[in-house]
Amino acid sequence: MNDSHAARYVTTVVNLYLGLPETPLHATTQDRRLASRLQERGVDLRVVESAFLLASVRRLARPADVPPLSPIRSLAYFQPVIEELLSQPAAETYLVYLRSKLEQLSRGKLKANG
């Protein structure tokens, strides 16, 4: 892959990450390095996005009576879910479902908080 493709991949991963609920406003150098390593490994962007969404859905779907989790501070938080999806790939339609579910949970959380 050429450098411009690698840079677009890293930018896409970082933008997806920063667009999630409970993530920082800015990516760190370590976040960009991890995104670069994912690109070097050839991890498909759909897998990365699915992992981001799945982990976020899992966080937001936690029961209301359990203590809240601390905010996500690093892209590395998602690494285990990326590995999970690499070892057990999800159906192509799962990404669409996860996007919808995250939107639904995010709306519900905003209503509950506000």
Backbone hydrogen bonds in HBPLUS format (Angstrom, degrees):
<---DONOR---> <-ACCEPTOR-->    atom                        ^
c    i                          cat <-CA-CA->   ^        H-A-AA   ^      H-
h    n   atom  resd res      DA  || num        DHA   H-A  angle D-A-AA Bond
n    s   type  num  typ     dist DA aas  dist angle  dist       angle   num
A0006-ALA N   A0002-ASN O   3.06 MM   4  6.38 161.7  2.10 153.4 158.9     1
A0007-ALA N   A0003-ASP O   2.89 MM   4  6.08 157.8  1.94 148.2 154.3     2
A0008-ARG N   A0004-SER O   2.96 MM   4  6.13 154.6  2.03 142.2 148.9     3
A0009-TYR N   A0005-HIS O   2.90 MM   4  6.13 157.0  1.96 150.6 157.0     4
A0010-VAL N   A0006-ALA O   3.00 MM   4  6.27 168.7  2.01 153.9 155.7     5
A0011-THR N   A0007-ALA O   2.94 MM   4  6.10 164.4  1.96 148.6 153.4     6
A0012-THR N   A0008-ARG O   2.85 MM   4  5.99 157.3  1.90 147.8 154.3     7
A0013-VAL N   A0009-TYR O   2.91 MM   4  6.20 164.8  1.93 158.3 161.8     8
A0014-VAL N   A0010-VAL O   2.93 MM   4  6.11 169.0  1.94 155.3 158.4     9
A0015-ASN N   A0011-THR O   2.89 MM   4  6.02 161.8  1.92 149.1 154.4    10
A0016-LEU N   A0012-THR O   2.90 MM   4  6.08 159.8  1.95 151.7 157.1    11
A0017-TYR N   A0013-VAL O   2.94 MM   4  6.12 162.0  1.97 150.8 156.0    12
A0018-LEU N   A0014-VAL O   2.88 MM   4  6.10 166.5  1.90 155.6 158.5    13
A0019-GLY N   A0015-ASN O   3.05 MM   4  6.07 131.4  2.30 137.8 149.5    14
A0019-GLY N   A0016-LEU O   3.27 MM   3  5.18 134.9  2.49  93.5 105.7    15
A0020-LEU N   A0017-TYR O   3.21 MM   3  5.62 166.8  2.23 113.5 117.0    16
A0072-ILE N   A0022-GLU O   2.86 MM  50  5.80 150.2  1.95 163.3 170.9    17
A0032-ARG N   A0028-THR O   3.11 MM   4  6.50 158.2  2.16 149.7 154.5    18
A0033-ARG N   A0029-THR O   2.91 MM   4  6.20 151.6  1.99 147.4 156.0    19
A0034-LEU N   A0030-GLN O   2.94 MM   4  6.16 158.6  1.99 148.2 153.2    20
A0035-ALA N   A0031-ASP O   2.98 MM   4  6.25 159.3  2.02 148.4 154.2    21
A0036-SER N   A0032-ARG O   2.92 MM   4  6.13 151.4  2.00 143.4 151.3    22
A0037-ARG N   A0033-ARG O   2.88 MM   4  6.21 151.3  1.97 147.7 155.7    23
A0038-LEU N   A0034-LEU O   2.94 MM   4  6.25 151.8  2.02 149.8 157.4    24
A0039-GLN N   A0035-ALA O   3.05 MM   4  6.35 154.2  2.12 144.1 150.9    25
A0040-GLU N   A0036-SER O   2.88 MM   4  6.18 158.3  1.92 149.7 155.8    26
A0041-ARG N   A0037-ARG O   2.95 MM   4  6.14 144.6  2.08 142.8 151.9    27
A0043-VAL N   A0038-LEU O   3.04 MM   5  5.45 165.9  2.06 159.9 156.4    28
A0042-GLY N   A0039-GLN O   2.95 MM   3  5.01 145.7  2.07 100.2 111.2    29
A0047-VAL N   A0044-ASP O   3.00 MM   3  5.35 127.1  2.29 105.3 118.4    30
A0048-VAL N   A0044-ASP O   3.18 MM   4  6.62 158.0  2.23 150.2 156.2    31
A0049-GLU N   A0045-LEU O   2.83 MM   4  6.03 172.5  1.84 155.5 157.5    32
A0050-SER N   A0046-ARG O   2.87 MM   4  5.90 157.9  1.92 139.8 146.9    33
A0051-ALA N   A0047-VAL O   2.90 MM   4  6.08 155.4  1.96 146.9 153.4    34
A0052-PHE N   A0048-VAL O   2.94 MM   4  6.23 159.5  1.98 153.8 159.4    35
A0053-LEU N   A0049-GLU O   2.91 MM   4  6.14 166.8  1.93 155.6 158.7    36
A0054-LEU N   A0050-SER O   2.78 MM   4  5.87 164.8  1.80 151.2 156.2    37
A0055-ALA N   A0051-ALA O   2.98 MM   4  6.01 171.9  1.99 150.2 152.8    38
A0056-SER N   A0052-PHE O   3.05 MM   4  6.16 155.0  2.12 142.3 149.9    39
A0057-VAL N   A0053-LEU O   2.79 MM   4  6.00 159.7  1.83 154.5 160.1    40
A0058-ARG N   A0054-LEU O   2.92 MM   4  6.12 162.2  1.95 151.6 156.7    41
A0059-ARG N   A0055-ALA O   3.03 MM   4  6.26 153.7  2.10 143.0 149.8    42
A0060-LEU N   A0056-SER O   2.93 MM   4  6.16 168.4  1.94 155.1 157.7    43
A0061-ALA N   A0057-VAL O   2.88 MM   4  5.84 140.5  2.03 149.1 158.7    44
A0062-ARG N   A0059-ARG O   3.38 MM   3  5.68 164.4  2.41 108.1 111.2    45
A0066-VAL N   A0063-PRO O   3.38 MM   3  5.89 166.4  2.40 116.1 116.6    46
A0077-TYR N   A0074-SER O   3.07 MM   3  5.71 162.1  2.11 114.9 119.8    47
A0078-PHE N   A0075-LEU O   3.06 MM   3  5.86 154.3  2.12 122.4 127.1    48
A0079-GLN N   A0076-ALA O   3.04 MM   3  5.13 154.9  2.11 107.0 114.8    49
A0081-VAL N   A0078-PHE O   3.05 MM   3  5.43 122.2  2.39 108.8 123.1    50
A0082-ILE N   A0078-PHE O   2.97 MM   4  6.27 153.7  2.04 156.6 165.1    51
A0083-GLU N   A0079-GLN O   2.97 MM   4  6.25 163.7  2.00 157.5 161.1    52
A0084-GLU N   A0080-PRO O   2.91 MM   4  6.10 149.4  2.00 138.3 147.4    53
A0085-LEU N   A0081-VAL O   2.97 MM   4  6.20 159.4  2.01 148.5 152.2    54
A0086-LEU N   A0082-ILE O   2.92 MM   4  6.18 139.3  2.09 144.3 156.6    55
A0087-SER N   A0083-GLU O   3.00 MM   4  6.21 150.6  2.09 147.5 154.3    56
A0088-GLN N   A0084-GLU O   2.88 MM   4  6.03 141.9  2.03 142.2 153.8    57
A0094-TYR N   A0091-ALA O   2.94 MM   3  5.33 153.6  2.01 111.9 120.4    58
A0097-TYR N   A0093-THR O   3.19 MM   4  6.54 160.4  2.23 150.0 155.4    59
A0098-LEU N   A0094-TYR O   2.83 MM   4  6.07 163.8  1.85 155.0 159.0    60
A0099-ARG N   A0095-LEU O   3.00 MM   4  6.22 159.3  2.05 149.0 154.0    61
A0100-SER N   A0096-VAL O   3.12 MM   4  6.34 163.7  2.15 149.3 153.3    62
A0101-LYS N   A0097-TYR O   2.83 MM   4  6.06 162.4  1.86 156.4 161.9    63
A0102-LEU N   A0098-LEU O   2.87 MM   4  5.97 163.9  1.90 152.1 155.9    64
A0103-GLU N   A0099-ARG O   3.07 MM   4  6.25 159.6  2.12 145.7 151.3    65
A0104-GLN N   A0100-SER O   2.98 MM   4  6.21 160.7  2.02 149.4 154.7    66
A0105-LEU N   A0101-LYS O   2.87 MM   4  6.11 166.4  1.89 155.0 158.2    67
A0106-SER N   A0102-LEU O   2.83 MM   4  5.89 158.6  1.87 149.5 155.9    68
A0107-ARG N   A0103-GLU O   2.98 MM   4  6.14 159.1  2.02 148.2 153.4    69
A0108-GLY N   A0104-GLN O   3.03 MM   4  6.26 159.0  2.07 146.7 152.8    70
A0109-LYS N   A0105-LEU O   2.88 MM   4  6.09 152.3  1.95 147.5 154.9    71
A0110-LEU N   A0106-SER O   2.95 MM   4  6.16 156.9  2.00 147.7 153.9    72
A0111-LYS N   A0107-ARG O   3.01 MM   4  6.27 157.4  2.06 149.3 155.0    73
A0112-ALA N   A0108-GLY O   3.00 MM   4  6.18 154.9  2.06 142.8 149.9    74
A0113-ASN N   A0109-LYS O   2.93 MM   4  6.11 143.3  2.07 144.6 154.1    75
A0114-GLY N   A0110-LEU O   2.95 MM   4  5.87 121.5  2.30 138.4 152.6    76
